Amino acid sequence: MARHAYSLLLGLLKPAYLFKLWWRGREEPLYRHAVLERLGLYRGGPSRDWVWVHAVSLGETRAAAGLIEALRRELPGMRLLLTNGTATGREAGEKLLQPGDRQAWLPYDTPGVVQRFFQQFRPRVGVLMETEVWPNLLHGARDAGVPMVLANARLSEKSLKQARRLEAVMRPAVHALRLVLAQTQADAQRLREAGAEPVEVCGNVKFDMNPDAELLARGRRWRSVAGGRPVVAAASTREGEEAPLLVAWQQLPAPRPLLLLVPRHPQRFDEVAAMVQAAGFQLQRRSAWGEQPPPRAGEADVWLGDSIGEMPVYYAAADVALLGGSFAPLGGQNLIEAAACGCPVVMGPHTFNFADAAELSLQAGASLRVEGLPQGVEQACRLALSGERERWVASCLAFAAANRGAAARMAARIATLAA
């Protein structure tokens, strides 16, 4: 009954959902692409034997890259069906496809749409990345005989409390999973409390991400344009973080380091650019140049990283990074990618989305934790100006290398269900 009520509510909200896609498509046109796929309507006839991986957004898609590579080794000749929920995820996912693969939007989670999805695609196995538990999707997969895996699974204490409030809907959905592959023991325990079984701990596949060497080289070239000035990146900042960051930056004595500001969401690029200029800073936007900043870009106060898929470039260009999402109660962003690029991190108090990785990075000497943005700016500038950076870089790379292997472990388990 709870799932039926949930389905009725989503059915009533479908017009609002479609309007939201159209509205977001003003700034990110990909949201208006193949909208009928979200309703379970596809070009071409039904097909079978897919290895289906769902990665909702950019971060999950990047994490899925290593897992998909490992799955190809375990299942030679596999055909990948990759679904996404956001425009940034779909754009990044296109680069993971090989001949014979296919990409589609995740179906809207109502019974009819989900049924059409499984009639169109008959996967050998389905893999949902991290937190993507959809009640009707999992119910439909069970009816279609598709074994479902929640891979690289994580569940914070906050999310567990939310799951308990919605237990009548969420517990049957979680119970429908054939296998859950958790990042940490703490995640595994919370997932079991939410109703998942069996749960195995495999580690975090984000440690298996390999930054593109050309992107790292490009970032180092960008650093040279700064003319010897230290570069501090504010990486994947979220709404509510940029304004206090700019206030703290104004209070720094001259000469200031170069601030490389990279908002998390593309639809906020123009908004953040306006904030920077309103604060009186000289701005250079990455979107205004080609592969290399113009010669005088190093004279600017702030570079705005308004591009997609270039985080390794930004980390390689920076001496140190402030971790976005960690200075407001948002759970933090992926600090593992920074470590893999050799960029030390200064993070705020809110890292519950990456609690284990944050603690491990602190122990490894790859990061610092502070109470708020003013302290974060102070510590980041101190580190960037110190002569200790090479030691920090070595600690970052060692931390990233020591925790690899989760992708291979997960792929081996998933392959047993795809046979």
N, C-alpha and C positions, 0 to 999 in steps of 0.2 A: 504493500500500500504506500509506503514512504517513497519508493522509487516511482510509482505511478504519479504521485503528487509532484515529485521533482520533475518528471517528464512533462506534466501538464504546465507547470510554471515555465519551463524552458520553451515549450511550444508557444505560450503566450508572449514570451520575450523575443521570439524569433525576428519580428519586424524591427525591433530596437537593435538587435544584434546586427542585422544586415545594414541598417542605417549607420551604425558605428563603423562598420567596415568601409562603407562609402565615404564617410566623413574623414576617417584616417587616410583614405586614399588621396585626399587633396594634397597632402605633403609626402606620402609614401605610396606612389601609384600601384605598387605591387599588390596592395590590399584589394584593388579592384580587378585583379587578374584572376580568371577562372573561378569566380565566386560560386558558380554552380557546384563545384567540387565540394564545397563546404556543406551542401545540401544533399550530397550523395549522388550527384549526376555527373557522369564522366563520358569522355569521348572514347570510342573503341569498345570492343566486346569484353566479356568477362575473361579473366586470366587467373592462373594458379601458381602455386609453388614459390611465392615471394618470401623473402626474409624481410619482414616489415620492422622498421625502426621509426619511432616517433620522437622527435626532438622539438619542443615547442618553440623555442626562441634561439637567439644567437649563442648564448652561453652553452645551452644544452647541445646545440648543433656542433659547436667546436669540440665539446667533450665527446660527442658521439663519433667524431672522426677516427680516433684511435680504436674505439670499439668496432667500428665498421671494418677498418683495416684488419683487425685481428679476426673478425668473423670471416672475411674473405680467405684468410689462411686456413681457418678451420673447415670452411665449406667451399672448396674450390668450385668456381663456376656459378656461385649463388647469384640470384637476381635480387637487387635491393629495391624495396619500396620504401621511400623516405617521405614521411609526412611532417609538416610543420604547422605552427599556429600563427606565427608573426612574419612580417615582411623581411625583417633582418635574418630570421632563421631560414626562411626559404632561399633568400639570396645566397647565404653562406652554404646551405645544403646543396645547391646546384653544383658546387665545385667538388662534391664528394661522389658524384654520379659517374658511372662507367657505362659503355654501350650495353644496352639491354636493361638498364635500371630505369626506374620511374619515380617521379616526384609528384606529390599531391598535397592538398590541404587536409588537415585532420577534419573528419566529419563533425558537424554540430551534434551535440550529445542528446538527440532524441531517438526513440526506438526506430522510427521509419527510416531516418537518415542513416543510422548505424547499420540497419539491415541491408540497405542498398550498398553500403560500403563493402560489407562482407560478401554480398552477391557478386560485386564487381571484382574484388580481389580475394583470393583464397590463400592467405599466407600459410606457410609451414609453421611459422612461429611469429609472435609479435613482441616487440621490445619497446617499453615505455621508459623514457629517460627521467630519472630523478624523482619527480613528485607528481607525475601526470596520471592521476587516478580518476577515471571518468566512469560513473556508475553504469550508464547504458552501453557504453563501449565495451566494458568488461563483461557485462551480461550477454551482449550480442556475440562476443568472441567465444564465450563458453557454449552458447547455442550452436555456433558455427564450427565448433571443435578445434578452435585455434588456441594453442597454449600461449599464455601471456606471462611475460617476465617484466618486473619492475627493476631496471638496472641502474647502477650507481645511485641507489635509493638513499634518500635522506629524509628525516622528519624531525623538525625542531620541537621543543617543548611547547611552544606557542601553537604550532600546527597540530600537535597531538590534542591540545585542549579544544581546538576548533573541530577536529575529527570526532571527539567525544560528544560535542554539542550536536553534531549531525550524524550520530552513530547509526541511526536507523537506515540511513542511505549509504554511508561510507563503509561501515563494517562489512556488509555483503559484497561490496565492490572490491575491497581489499582482499576478502576471503576468496574471491574468484581468481586471483592471481595464482598461477601455477608455481611460480618461484620468485622470491625477492632477493636481490643481491645488493646488500647494504654497504655503505661507505665505511661505517665504524660500528663498534660494539654498542655504543650509545644509540646510534640510529636504529640498529637491529632491535634493541630492547623496546624502543618506542614503537617501532613498526609492529612488533609482536603484540604489544598492548592495544594497537589499533585493529588487530585481527588478522595480520599477515602470518602465513605459515605455508611452506618452510621459508626461513630467512637465513641466509648465509652472508658472512662478512668477507668482502673481496677487496676493499680499499677503494680509492677514488681514481676513476679513469682520467680525471683532469691532469694527473701527474704524468700521463702518457702522451700529453699533447707536445708535439715537436714544433717549436716556432720556425717559420720559414726563414732559411738562411739569408735569402735575398732581402726580406723585410728587415731583418736585424741589421744587415749591412746598410740599408737605406737609412735606418734610424741613426746609425753612427755617422753617416754623412751629414744628416740634419744637425747633429750635435756640433759639427765643425762650423756650421753657419752661425751658431750662437756666439762665435768669436771668443771662446774661452770662458764665457759666463756659465755658472752652474745652471742646470735645468731641473726644475721640480715639476713633475707631472701630477695633476689631480685626475686620477684615473677612474672613469665610469662614475662620475658624480651624479647624484640624484637631486630631484627638486627639494629645495630647502637647504642645500649644502653650499651652493655657489655664492649666495649673498654673504653669509658670514666668512667664507673663504676670501672673498674680495676685500671685505673690511679688514681682515687680519693681514692681507697682503699690503694694503695701503699703509698699515702701521709699521711695516718693515723699514729700517733705515736704508738709504741709498748707498751704494748701488744694489738694487734688488736682483735676485736670480731671475731667470726667465721662467714664467709660469706657463706650462703646457696644460691647458684645461680641456678635458675630454668628457663631455656629457654622455651619460649612459644611453639616452634615447634620442634618436635622430630628429624627432618632431620638436625637440627643444633647442636645436642648434641656434636658430635665429633669436629665440628668447634669451639664451645665454649670451650671445654676441651683443645684444642690446644692453644687457646688464653690465658687461665688461666696459663698453663704451660710456655708459652712464656713470660708471665709477671713475671715469677720467683716464683710463688706461689706453695706451696705443695698442691696437689689435691687428694681428695678422691671422687670416682664416686659411686653414689648410686647403679648403675647397677652391681657393683663389689661385693656387699655384699647381704646377705639374708634379713631376717626381721629386723635384728639389725646390726648397724655399728660395725666393729671390735673394740676391746678395744682401740687401738691406733689411731682411726680415729679422736678423739678429738684433736690430735696434728696437724692436717692439717690446712692450712690457709683457704681452700675453699672446701666445699662439693658441688658437681654438682648433682642437682636433675634431673638425666636423666631417668625418668620413667614416665609412664602415669597413671592417675587416683589416684595420691597420694597427691594432693594439700592439703587436710586436714592434712596429716601427716606433710608436710612442714610448714604449718601455726602453727600447734601445737608445733613444735620443735623450732619455732622462738620467740624471744622477740618482734620483730617488723618487718614489711615488707616494702620494697620499691616497689611501684606499677609499674610493667612493662607496657610499652606502653604509659606511661604518661610523660616520659622525652624526647620523640621525638614526633613530631606531628602525632601521630597514634591513639589518642582517648582514650587511657587507657584500662586496663583490668578490670575484675569484682572484685571490692573491697568488694562487699557484702559477698562473700564467706569467705574472711578474717575476716570480722566482726563476722560472724556466728561461726567461729572457735576461737573467742576471741583474734584475733591478730590485734593490732593497725597498721595503714597504714600511711606511708609518701608518698605523691604523688606529681608529677610534675605538670606543668601548663596545660597539654593536656589531659583532661578527657571528651571530648565532646561526646564520646560513652556512658558515664554514668554520664552525667552532673547533673541530678537531684539527683541520689544516692550519688554522690560526695559531693554536697552541703549539703544534709541531714546529711551525716556522719560528715562533718565539724561542723555543728550546734550541733550534738550530742556528740562531743568530742571524736569521734572514729578515727579521722584522722588528719593529718597536711598537708598543702600544702606549697611547696617551689618552687623556681624559676628554679632550675636545679639540676643535679646529685651531684655536689660537696656539695651544701647545703643540699640535701637529705641525703647523706651519713653522714654528720655532725649531722643532726637532729636525724637520726635513731640511731646513736651510742649514742648520748646524752640520748635519751629516753630509750634505752636498758640498759644503765648504771645507770639510775636514780632509785629512790625508788618509782616512781609514776606508775609503770607498772600495778599494780592491779587495780588502778582507771581507767586506760585506758581500761583494759580488761572488767571491768564491764560496761563501756560506750559502748564498741563494742557489747556486748551481748544484752544490752538494746536496742540499735539502730536496731539490726537485728530483735529482737522480736517485736518491736513496728510497724514494717512495713509488717508483715505477712498477709496473707489472699487473695492475688491476685489470687492464683491458684484456690481456691474454687469459687471465683467470675467468673473467666473465664470459668471454667468447667460448671457452671450452665448455662451460656449463650450459650456455644457450644452445650450442651445437647439439647437445644430447637431446634436446627437445625438438630440434628441427629435422631429426633423422626420419 
